[in-house]
């Protein structure tokens, strides 16, 4: 709409409309002020709800026994023996004597240096590259594979693809279900236990088959095994300069072959260059050289001649398949190979596997000795393999102390395999340690696999061997119980103080939320001071909050009628917790520290049940149980009124009111726009009339002038 602003009348029409709209906009300002007030009220309720929620967390902790059963321990000689006690520990005394030996971890030191010459092995380089420094090292040929399969449904059988290969060294496979090592069984008639798995091959020979007693859906099964060969398929483009095999330590014999674009390539007699061969396996007349193989890393690098050949073959393929010059041409590559590997086994018993656990470790030629140690140390077998560069020797140490097989004459750690027994020289190594702690407690001779052990809620730690009788006393730690109760009272006082101040806050009704026009007239500081008064007292006299405080006070003062509370301790006042003399504080509590500490010392059970006792009726419930119910009710009421941070407006009362006000604001805003347009139309009509009148007057004046 084109608005004419005083061209004919000379009046400031825009200002006049603005002044008129001030009056019209007053109801809208009131709606916006109401909207702001509701938002402030909502935020105040939510802030208090957070306090109630935090106090309920305190009540949750006070419902638990550790708040009242803190235990302290006193040992007659901390150099020999220490102890800590949980809340479950009974107040008692223990006598420990005749500590004949401490628990030790089984350890094997290998029989000599692992390096065969004067130059020491580099544990961070591949074992293949260090073979000359290791005596007795022999390799087997195959490919070490690993598969991880997620079980899709409950059952007993799981298949895994062999990818055109055959299983080798079945007895050395590792099977883990959700990280737990399973014992391998090959007897087809054996009845499987929970921790056993049978391995076989499917009738077609294409899959390996694992049979369990039971296998749950969602379980993860990890399989480490050896295949007799690897048939690896990949795709390259005409721009490729080589490719990387998934394995290293490649065996460079006649079994290695690459088939690429209908051409077969094998290694020459030196085992490095890849040349084209005919159907009989003899060098082809073309003399085409594919490139070279890095047998340690498994990387194939194309020769310049073959790069040119590949471009030629790509052009032929483009022509045959009507492809454009910019289209990428792909070629399928199939590589058949074996790698050098070896394996060894370590067996022991652990707290997780008291009947023993054995694990096989595969060593690929391109693995470093450092990686082998990491694999052993991270396994379930529970040992630590360590190399000392100074002595050039290695140790195997149990990660747990004690003897788990029940016979200290039997070794805790056993090893087998050429690599660990011959190369790393653990064959025939003597074992030390692997003993239980032996001692007498309260007159009873006993043993433990660890020097730190738990008994009836008390955790003991033996530090030395000794013959004397040392004692540990378990007492109630009244100071900790006192601190817990005092912290609870402090939280209660903080809550009621905050709520009381909020519902008794002064209300300044002359200070409503600022309108946009008012804000323009005030400085930032003045706006801040104004809003402080406008926000004050929005919850003044709130009956829901005052009712919540009243109910909490009643729950505090009502006697606890519970069989586990002595008659002398049925009220808070009886243990030194009373309301302050100043009634203006709204029922805040104060503690007579001496009286509370004496009550905790005299009858800790009654004090505990005064607070956390349970019952079917309100009167039989402890004070904390009652308050928990009261606070939960208040939180629910506050949620109904003010909602949570993630609630939609339709889920709580103030939110629905806000939606209603927002609709009215939208409706009234549209109405104001119509009124403003009407005013402009009226003034435009007036301007047009004045303009018309002026034109007529000018015409008459011209006529009068021409008549003279």
Secondary structure as GFF3:
##gff-version 3
##sequence-region A 1 708
A	DSSP	alpha_helix	13	62	.	.	.	ID=ss1
A	DSSP	three_ten_helix	65	67	.	.	.	ID=ss2
A	DSSP	beta_strand	71	75	.	.	.	ID=ss3
A	DSSP	beta_strand	81	85	.	.	.	ID=ss4
A	DSSP	beta_strand	93	101	.	.	.	ID=ss5
A	DSSP	beta_strand	107	109	.	.	.	ID=ss6
A	DSSP	three_ten_helix	131	133	.	.	.	ID=ss7
A	DSSP	beta_strand	140	150	.	.	.	ID=ss8
A	DSSP	beta_strand	155	161	.	.	.	ID=ss9
A	DSSP	beta_strand	167	168	.	.	.	ID=ss10
A	DSSP	three_ten_helix	170	172	.	.	.	ID=ss11
A	DSSP	beta_strand	174	177	.	.	.	ID=ss12
A	DSSP	beta_strand	180	185	.	.	.	ID=ss13
A	DSSP	beta_strand	196	201	.	.	.	ID=ss14
A	DSSP	beta_strand	207	215	.	.	.	ID=ss15
A	DSSP	beta_strand	220	227	.	.	.	ID=ss16
A	DSSP	beta_strand	230	237	.	.	.	ID=ss17
A	DSSP	beta_strand	242	244	.	.	.	ID=ss18
A	DSSP	beta_strand	257	260	.	.	.	ID=ss19
A	DSSP	beta_strand	263	267	.	.	.	ID=ss20
A	DSSP	beta_strand	273	277	.	.	.	ID=ss21
A	DSSP	beta_strand	289	294	.	.	.	ID=ss22
A	DSSP	beta_strand	299	302	.	.	.	ID=ss23
A	DSSP	alpha_helix	304	320	.	.	.	ID=ss24
A	DSSP	beta_strand	330	337	.	.	.	ID=ss25
A	DSSP	beta_strand	339	348	.	.	.	ID=ss26
A	DSSP	beta_strand	357	364	.	.	.	ID=ss27
A	DSSP	alpha_helix	369	377	.	.	.	ID=ss28
A	DSSP	beta_strand	383	388	.	.	.	ID=ss29
A	DSSP	beta_strand	393	398	.	.	.	ID=ss30
A	DSSP	beta_strand	414	416	.	.	.	ID=ss31
A	DSSP	alpha_helix	418	418	.	.	.	ID=ss32
A	DSSP	pi_helix	419	423	.	.	.	ID=ss33
A	DSSP	beta_strand	431	432	.	.	.	ID=ss34
A	DSSP	beta_strand	437	441	.	.	.	ID=ss35
A	DSSP	beta_strand	444	448	.	.	.	ID=ss36
A	DSSP	beta_strand	452	455	.	.	.	ID=ss37
A	DSSP	beta_strand	458	462	.	.	.	ID=ss38
A	DSSP	beta_strand	470	476	.	.	.	ID=ss39
A	DSSP	alpha_helix	478	503	.	.	.	ID=ss40
A	DSSP	alpha_helix	516	521	.	.	.	ID=ss41
A	DSSP	alpha_helix	524	535	.	.	.	ID=ss42
A	DSSP	alpha_helix	543	557	.	.	.	ID=ss43
A	DSSP	three_ten_helix	567	569	.	.	.	ID=ss44
A	DSSP	three_ten_helix	572	575	.	.	.	ID=ss45
A	DSSP	beta_strand	577	579	.	.	.	ID=ss46
A	DSSP	three_ten_helix	583	585	.	.	.	ID=ss47
A	DSSP	beta_strand	589	591	.	.	.	ID=ss48
A	DSSP	alpha_helix	593	602	.	.	.	ID=ss49
A	DSSP	alpha_helix	604	612	.	.	.	ID=ss50
A	DSSP	alpha_helix	623	642	.	.	.	ID=ss51
A	DSSP	three_ten_helix	649	651	.	.	.	ID=ss52
A	DSSP	alpha_helix	653	707	.	.	.	ID=ss53
###
